[in-house]
């Protein structure tokens, strides 16, 4: 185990697994610890204690979390476990009995207490240890902005409400205050996240709070409009297509919010959607997508789908493929169904063979490939804004307003001056080439 020196600031290592919402939890923990004098270690060996923020949604994610805990135990030995898998403390301690503490998701105070017990903080009241925007695990030019915790939906394949609780929205002024601090610190892109972003504020009855001397309601469209006044890119993730989502499309057309919607449709056949306990009228969704694109022709839609859900027939799967052909979504990801411990879908009959799941996954992705390629081909010849993420000796790599970090494609920038760009710059690029995921272009001006 590492030896703790009382003359130096204690160091905390962190492993953050799972979704962007868990990453925000990790950032909040680090911000609190940073305010108390802790430093972040970039290695297991250099840390006085290691926090492992787990994911427990799928069996494969649980296995990855247990493996990460095991590696932290082997290389450091002083480990605090938190996150979604933390609700199964007995399972974690069965595999790793010597972890220091186990807490559930977004239990920040319990994590901090466990770290205090493992390595007391070094107090120095004369040093401002944490910037006002907090500490972040993303590059400094973009940040995730979590607007709520939990979820009120009861999808049969999901246990998120059991893991993270019912919907708990943050007051609008709290969210906007955090966003304002992030932008003031140099963040150029705000990625708005929650489990169900468009349900934001339902639990608060859309109560208004004061921001910049005026009331702002805790409501999806109102929040998007207020964020659009901060001068940064605003990207909306995990949006259910409730009717009030229509209200944000004019904001996108006006350039206040990025023309990008991340909507987890999951399937298209009504019977499968009913078995999933999801909204089942995808025909109307197609009509709404068409209207959205009339208002905002630049709109990009990404989505995820589950193939091989219990009881899914070949005809139902082909219905999904036909729906994709008509919807012409810009970006699509797909997952092969797997049982999740505690999920209602486990009890459904008609489990689909693993080879059939794999075949359907391949066919779905093959169906989507030319659709995505055709959508990106419409960018060729246009001059667009690109947010630069990385620069090397060959040029720069960035993203357009249609590309979220980690999940979508990239824009590769060449031309005079490209190697002199800096991460966080927004530049104009003329697009010369495209495939089904990425764009290539020349720096303009």
Secondary structure as the mmCIF struct_conf table of DSSP 4:
data_model
#
loop_
_struct_conf.conf_type_id
_struct_conf.id
_struct_conf.beg_label_comp_id
_struct_conf.beg_label_asym_id
_struct_conf.beg_label_seq_id
_struct_conf.end_label_comp_id
_struct_conf.end_label_asym_id
_struct_conf.end_label_seq_id
HELX_LH_PP_P HELX_LH_PP_P1 UNK A 2 UNK A 5
TURN_TY1_P TURN_TY1_P1 UNK A 6 UNK A 7
BEND BEND1 UNK A 8 UNK A 8
STRN STRN1 UNK A 11 UNK A 16
BEND BEND2 UNK A 18 UNK A 19
HELX_RH_AL_P HELX_RH_AL_P1 UNK A 20 UNK A 35
TURN_TY1_P TURN_TY1_P2 UNK A 36 UNK A 37
STRN STRN2 UNK A 39 UNK A 40
BEND BEND3 UNK A 42 UNK A 44
TURN_TY1_P TURN_TY1_P3 UNK A 45 UNK A 46
BEND BEND4 UNK A 48 UNK A 48
STRN STRN3 UNK A 49 UNK A 54
BEND BEND5 UNK A 57 UNK A 58
HELX_RH_AL_P HELX_RH_AL_P2 UNK A 59 UNK A 75
TURN_TY1_P TURN_TY1_P4 UNK A 76 UNK A 76
BEND BEND6 UNK A 77 UNK A 77
STRN STRN4 UNK A 79 UNK A 83
HELX_RH_3T_P HELX_RH_3T_P1 UNK A 84 UNK A 87
HELX_RH_AL_P HELX_RH_AL_P3 UNK A 89 UNK A 95
TURN_TY1_P TURN_TY1_P5 UNK A 97 UNK A 98
BEND BEND7 UNK A 100 UNK A 100
STRN STRN5 UNK A 101 UNK A 102
TURN_TY1_P TURN_TY1_P6 UNK A 105 UNK A 106
HELX_RH_AL_P HELX_RH_AL_P4 UNK A 108 UNK A 118
BEND BEND8 UNK A 119 UNK A 119
TURN_TY1_P TURN_TY1_P7 UNK A 125 UNK A 126
BEND BEND9 UNK A 127 UNK A 127
BEND BEND10 UNK A 130 UNK A 130
TURN_TY1_P TURN_TY1_P8 UNK A 132 UNK A 133
BEND BEND11 UNK A 137 UNK A 138
TURN_TY1_P TURN_TY1_P9 UNK A 140 UNK A 141
STRN STRN6 UNK A 142 UNK A 146
STRN STRN7 UNK A 148 UNK A 149
BEND BEND12 UNK A 150 UNK A 150
TURN_TY1_P TURN_TY1_P10 UNK A 156 UNK A 157
HELX_RH_AL_P HELX_RH_AL_P5 UNK A 160 UNK A 164
BEND BEND13 UNK A 166 UNK A 166
STRN STRN8 UNK A 168 UNK A 169
HELX_LH_PP_P HELX_LH_PP_P2 UNK A 170 UNK A 171
HELX_RH_AL_P HELX_RH_AL_P6 UNK A 172 UNK A 184
TURN_TY1_P TURN_TY1_P11 UNK A 185 UNK A 186
STRN STRN9 UNK A 189 UNK A 193
BEND BEND14 UNK A 195 UNK A 196
HELX_RH_3T_P HELX_RH_3T_P2 UNK A 197 UNK A 199
TURN_TY1_P TURN_TY1_P12 UNK A 200 UNK A 206
STRN STRN10 UNK A 208 UNK A 211
TURN_TY1_P TURN_TY1_P13 UNK A 212 UNK A 213
STRN STRN11 UNK A 214 UNK A 217
BEND BEND15 UNK A 218 UNK A 219
HELX_RH_AL_P HELX_RH_AL_P7 UNK A 220 UNK A 227
TURN_TY1_P TURN_TY1_P14 UNK A 228 UNK A 229
BEND BEND16 UNK A 230 UNK A 232
STRN STRN12 UNK A 233 UNK A 236
BEND BEND17 UNK A 238 UNK A 238
HELX_RH_3T_P HELX_RH_3T_P3 UNK A 243 UNK A 245
HELX_RH_AL_P HELX_RH_AL_P8 UNK A 246 UNK A 253
TURN_TY1_P TURN_TY1_P15 UNK A 254 UNK A 255
BEND BEND18 UNK A 256 UNK A 257
BEND BEND19 UNK A 259 UNK A 259
STRN STRN13 UNK A 260 UNK A 262
STRN STRN14 UNK A 266 UNK A 266
HELX_RH_AL_P HELX_RH_AL_P9 UNK A 270 UNK A 276
TURN_TY1_P TURN_TY1_P16 UNK A 277 UNK A 277
BEND BEND20 UNK A 278 UNK A 278
HELX_RH_AL_P HELX_RH_AL_P10 UNK A 282 UNK A 295
TURN_TY1_P TURN_TY1_P17 UNK A 297 UNK A 298
STRN STRN15 UNK A 300 UNK A 307
BEND BEND21 UNK A 308 UNK A 308
TURN_TY1_P TURN_TY1_P18 UNK A 310 UNK A 311
HELX_RH_AL_P HELX_RH_AL_P11 UNK A 314 UNK A 327
BEND BEND22 UNK A 330 UNK A 330
STRN STRN16 UNK A 331 UNK A 336
TURN_TY1_P TURN_TY1_P19 UNK A 341 UNK A 342
HELX_RH_3T_P HELX_RH_3T_P4 UNK A 344 UNK A 347
BEND BEND23 UNK A 349 UNK A 349
HELX_LH_PP_P HELX_LH_PP_P3 UNK A 351 UNK A 353
HELX_RH_AL_P HELX_RH_AL_P12 UNK A 354 UNK A 377
TURN_TY1_P TURN_TY1_P20 UNK A 378 UNK A 381
STRN STRN17 UNK A 383 UNK A 392
TURN_TY1_P TURN_TY1_P21 UNK A 393 UNK A 394
STRN STRN18 UNK A 395 UNK A 399
TURN_TY1_P TURN_TY1_P22 UNK A 401 UNK A 402
TURN_TY1_P TURN_TY1_P23 UNK A 405 UNK A 407
BEND BEND24 UNK A 408 UNK A 408
STRN STRN19 UNK A 411 UNK A 414
BEND BEND25 UNK A 415 UNK A 415
TURN_TY1_P TURN_TY1_P24 UNK A 416 UNK A 417
HELX_RH_3T_P HELX_RH_3T_P5 UNK A 418 UNK A 420
TURN_TY1_P TURN_TY1_P25 UNK A 423 UNK A 424
STRN STRN20 UNK A 426 UNK A 434
BEND BEND26 UNK A 436 UNK A 437
STRN STRN21 UNK A 439 UNK A 443
#
